[in-house]
Amino acid sequence: MRAARVVVVNRTPARGQEAAELAGPVGRTGLAGDAALAELVVNATPVGMAGSGPGGGSEALPGGLDPSDLGPGQLVVDLIYEPKLTPLLRAAGSRGATTAGGLGMLVHQAGHALRLWTGEEPPLAVMEAAVTARLAN
C-alpha cells in the first residue's frame, strides 16, 4: 500500500525478520519505542485478551510498549476482540490516538472464508450482530 516504512517488533528476532521481509525493501525489524514515530500501530499478540493466561487480561501492554509513545495522529489497532476495550486501546485513546479493536477483522475474515467456500456474499451485518451478542453473554 505504498508505505514508506514497515517496522515489525517481535520477541523472536528471526520471526520478526521474516514478517518484515513481507514488506519488501521498506520492511525492517525494530523495537517497541519505534511506535512513537508510527502512523499505524497494530497489536497482533494475545497480550490483553480476556482469559489468555499469564499476562492476558492484565494491564500490561504488548512488547513493553510505553503509552507515552502513543498519541494524536496515530491509529492504534488491537486485533483482540475480547475485551472490546483492551489495555492498549485504553492507553492509546487516553493519549489522543484513534483506536480500533479486532471485531471487524474477525467478522471480515469469517466473511471472506464464507465467500470462498460458498461463492455467496456473506451477511456481514448479521455476522457482526451474532458475534457481538455472543460476546455480551
Secondary structure, 3 states (H helix, E strand, C coil): CCCCCEEECCCCHHHHHHHHHCCHHHEEECCHHHHHHCCEEEECCCCCCCCCCCCCCCCCCHHHCCHHHCCCCCEEEECCCCCCCCHHHHHHHHCCCEEECCHHHHHHHHHHHHHHHHCCCCCHHHHHHHHHHHHHC
